[in-house]
Amino acid sequence: EEFEALVKAKRQSHICVKEGVRRKGLAMFKESSELLSLKPDLFKEMSGFAYQCYESLMTSYLPHLSL
Protein backbone atom coordinates (compact mmCIF):
# COMPACT_ATOMS: atom_id res chain seq x y z
CA GLU A 1 0.00 0.00 0.00
CA GLU A 2 2.81 2.38 0.92
CA PHE A 3 4.58 1.39 -2.29
CA GLU A 4 1.49 2.14 -4.38
CA ALA A 5 1.20 5.56 -2.78
CA LEU A 6 4.84 6.21 -3.59
CA VAL A 7 4.39 5.15 -7.21
CA LYS A 8 1.31 7.35 -7.49
CA ALA A 9 3.12 10.34 -6.00
CA LYS A 10 6.04 9.79 -8.34
CA ARG A 11 3.77 9.60 -11.36
CA GLN A 12 1.98 12.74 -10.23
CA SER A 13 5.23 14.66 -9.88
CA HIS A 14 6.33 13.40 -13.30
CA ILE A 15 3.10 14.78 -14.79
CA CYS A 16 3.73 18.11 -13.06
CA VAL A 17 7.26 18.26 -14.42
CA LYS A 18 6.09 17.33 -17.91
CA GLU A 19 3.40 19.99 -17.81
CA GLY A 20 5.94 22.57 -16.65
CA VAL A 21 8.29 21.62 -19.46
CA ARG A 22 5.45 21.75 -21.96
CA ARG A 23 4.43 25.24 -20.89
CA LYS A 24 8.02 26.45 -20.81
CA GLY A 25 8.67 24.80 -24.15
CA LEU A 26 5.66 26.48 -25.68
CA ALA A 27 6.73 29.88 -24.35
CA MET A 28 10.25 29.26 -25.63
CA PHE A 29 8.92 28.25 -29.02
CA LYS A 30 6.80 31.37 -29.38
CA GLU A 31 9.69 33.55 -28.24
CA SER A 32 12.10 31.82 -30.60
CA SER A 33 9.83 32.02 -33.60
CA GLU A 34 9.27 35.74 -32.96
CA LEU A 35 13.02 36.21 -32.63
CA LEU A 36 13.67 34.25 -35.79
CA SER A 37 11.17 36.23 -37.81
CA LEU A 38 12.84 39.44 -36.64
CA LYS A 39 16.33 38.10 -37.11
CA PRO A 40 16.56 35.15 -39.53
CA ASP A 41 20.32 34.71 -39.13
CA LEU A 42 19.92 34.09 -35.41
CA PHE A 43 20.47 30.38 -36.06
CA LYS A 44 23.95 31.10 -37.39
CA GLU A 45 24.77 33.04 -34.24
CA MET A 46 23.49 30.44 -31.81
CA SER A 47 26.10 28.51 -29.93
CA GLY A 48 26.21 24.82 -30.79
CA PHE A 49 24.59 23.84 -27.52
CA ALA A 50 21.74 26.34 -27.72
CA TYR A 51 21.13 25.30 -31.30
CA GLN A 52 21.03 21.62 -30.33
CA CYS A 53 18.55 22.35 -27.55
CA TYR A 54 16.40 24.40 -29.86
CA GLU A 55 16.57 21.79 -32.59
CA SER A 56 15.65 18.93 -30.29
CA LEU A 57 12.79 20.99 -28.89
CA MET A 58 11.52 21.62 -32.40
CA THR A 59 11.89 18.08 -33.68
CA SER A 60 11.05 15.85 -30.77
CA TYR A 61 8.84 17.91 -28.56
CA LEU A 62 6.78 20.50 -30.37
CA PRO A 63 5.11 18.26 -32.95
CA HIS A 64 3.16 16.75 -30.06
CA LEU A 65 1.88 20.09 -28.83
CA SER A 66 -1.22 21.71 -30.17
CA LEU A 67 -0.16 25.26 -30.94
Buried (B, 14 or more C-beta within 10 A) or exposed (E): EEEEEEEEEEEEEEEEEEEEEBEEBBEBBEEBEEEEEEEEEBEEEBEEEEBEEBEEBBEEBBEEEEE
